[in-house]
Amino acid sequence: KDVDSLFALLGRSDLWPAQLAQIASGPDGDPVCLDLSRPLYDGEYPVVVIKKDRVPADGWSDAKKVRKVISLEFSDFAVMLHFCCQGVTLEYRTKFGK
């Protein structure tokens, strides 16, 4: 079941134009994505969180509009996992406040 839900998230083609692959949803339903446009030297990808209520209804197919509302960024999945395990929640907003 968990694998099926991951494949359902990855299949969200509305994020593909922005070169984002959704791997999870934050506590508010915000998409948690791998940023495929910026591969790291070791083959990993940065992880970003999109503030979904800031994306205009017609903006999901516009990469620039989606990228403008990235609210949180981790250098890679392992760093995100470390922060989450240390009690830092994905509710923290670096650009927009709470």
Secondary structure in CASP SS format (residue, H / E / C, confidence):
PFRMAT SS
TARGET T0000
AUTHOR 0000-0000-0000
METHOD secondary structure of the structure
MODEL  1
K C 1.00
D H 1.00
V H 1.00
D H 1.00
S H 1.00
L H 1.00
F H 1.00
A H 1.00
L H 1.00
L H 1.00
G C 1.00
R C 1.00
S H 1.00
D H 1.00
L H 1.00
W H 1.00
P H 1.00
A H 1.00
Q C 1.00
L E 1.00
A E 1.00
Q E 1.00
I E 1.00
A E 1.00
S E 1.00
G C 1.00
P C 1.00
D C 1.00
G C 1.00
D C 1.00
P E 1.00
V E 1.00
C E 1.00
L E 1.00
D E 1.00
L C 1.00
S C 1.00
R C 1.00
P C 1.00
L C 1.00
Y C 1.00
D C 1.00
G C 1.00
E C 1.00
Y C 1.00
P C 1.00
V E 1.00
V E 1.00
V E 1.00
I E 1.00
K C 1.00
K H 1.00
D H 1.00
R H 1.00
V C 1.00
P C 1.00
A C 1.00
D C 1.00
G C 1.00
W C 1.00
S C 1.00
D C 1.00
A H 1.00
K H 1.00
K H 1.00
V H 1.00
R H 1.00
K C 1.00
V C 1.00
I E 1.00
S E 1.00
L E 1.00
E E 1.00
F E 1.00
S C 1.00
D C 1.00
F H 1.00
A H 1.00
V H 1.00
M H 1.00
L H 1.00
H H 1.00
F H 1.00
C H 1.00
C H 1.00
Q C 1.00
G C 1.00
V C 1.00
T C 1.00
L C 1.00
E C 1.00
Y C 1.00
R C 1.00
T C 1.00
K C 1.00
F C 1.00
G C 1.00
K C 1.00
END
